[in-house]
């Protein structure tokens, strides 16, 4: 028989169905039910549904589940939700899941949560995900987390982020990392940050870099630093970048944007880490801020 008629059933019609009628619905019938119809399924009716029926609700239909219905689902029902059904859950529905229900989700289900759906998890729930569940989060899901959710992550969780997960972090998330969270980033995680992510680092974060973290920054990443970021770094940090040859990767555009205050404070070691192209990019105003000793160091570097 055709399932087209079932797609037009209303919530009240569904809720008035008897046990015999409900259990007679095939998996195809269940897949055809609209979000409105599904919102009418009562708690007692849910208990009559077979696992096959329940796991065949469509992604569109699943959005009809109310928060009360979500919270009332058994852990068994939660555990058999298909990835299609999981991907259809809204942030409001996800927020209705209890910790016990969340603990039931396997890694395949966790990674199926949509970018919108995963924002429904509270900071506590994110923090309480098992290590295996957390490791299954995709880069896209990580990048969808709110700053509040990011703030709730323990330093151990931050340090456990894989290179792929780190690649998903967006500007607002990176800038929201606390000093404690930032301090535990591994050298592998630091060196995995792309140009956009590196240029997102705050001055406070840059000055807080541990020696191992600073050494992990690549020449390419140094080239992505803005004039403002370079101006916020300590002289020791700049000298480290200079002596390792990484400072020579600063673009000519960035060089021309460096403040005269910063330039006038640069040590000979830092200036000698620059190259001729960079020196030539400095404006007359910038050059005028340098001492004769600094000019000599710059000329030495350009030679």
Secondary structure, DSSP 8 states (H G I E B T S, - for coil): --STTGGG--HHHHHT--HHHHHT--HHHHHH--HHHHTT--HHHHHHS-HHHHTT--HHHHTT--HHHHHH--HHHHHT--HHHHHT--HHHHHT--HHHHHH--HHHHTTS-TTGGGGS-HHHHHTS-HHHHHT--HHHHHHS-HHHHHTS-HHHHHH--HHHHTT--HHHHHH--HHHHHT--HHHHHH--HHHHTT--HHHHHT--HHHHHHS-HHHHHH--HHHHHHS-HHHHHHHHHTT-GGGS-HHHHTTS-HHHHHH--HHHHTTS-HHHHHTS-HHHHHTS-HHHHHHHHHHH-
